[in-house]
């Protein structure tokens, strides 16, 4: 039973053996339908999130209308965690973990044709999730720089109802799965944040340093950078620069924070489930910074990115 829970063949394919393998739409069309659902469907529901054998349960409210997309996420067990965001921008959060721990949403923009350069796409068949019929799309990486995915897409709306993240040894690293979902309009009070959701400071227009100091010298093929953001989660905290990188599905974020006078920081490599964190000290114009890569990419990929920083403290000391 342990092996069945951990391997791709037992976790997902067994449920598909009694389903037809021929689908009316190809994998690219299903992926495009998933993207469209983000901006078209309003819903509320409950889901479970699993990594490294640890489970958490969550409630989500998602409203898509002419004013844009508003989402509220609330953790239903353990330490209280909540955030609200509008059009992808976090408005309030109970903690940084409440935002960084969210992996279940489908990318708002995704180009299936571009993804086929980095993943082999395949429609596996049909099953059910949250008592709704779904079609399963597999995405197998064409290189060693990213993980494999299985996406379970609602037949009626195209919405992502379940996803599995699988490493090169067919070990399940992460599971996101709705247990209940309802489509329809939402009231304003359902999207109202609780008292523990603290307003997030607006992004600051200025940059920490010249961006050439913190941009990695190497990126996995297909990964591109988003706009850098400098912000503090609370008014009494130091601002941190963050910049997201994605191939359209897999993603990681680079965080850069200044090290205070006499502050000590060590290089770090840690992994929890699919999430890897790698830190490197940087020295730019005599000022110390700590750059940290956090994302759902293989550890070897993250280490190679971190090793490519042009201004690492280790290089300058040599």
Secondary structure, 3 states (H helix, E strand, C coil): CHHHHHEHHHHHHHHHCCCCCCCCCCHHHHHHHHHHHHHHCCEEEEEEEEECCEEEEEEEEEEEECCEEEEEEEECCCCCCEEEEECCEEEEECCHHHHHCCCCCCCCCCCHHHHCCCEEEEEEEEEEECCEEEEEEEEEECCCCCCEEEEEEECCCCCEEEEEEECCCCEEEEEEEEEEEEECCCCHHHHCCCCCCEECCCCECCCCCCHHHCCECCCCCCCEECCCEEECCCCCCCCEEEEEEECCCCEEEEEEEECCCCCCCCCEEEEECCEEEEEEEEEECCEEEEEEEEECCCHHHHHHHHHCECCEHHHHHC
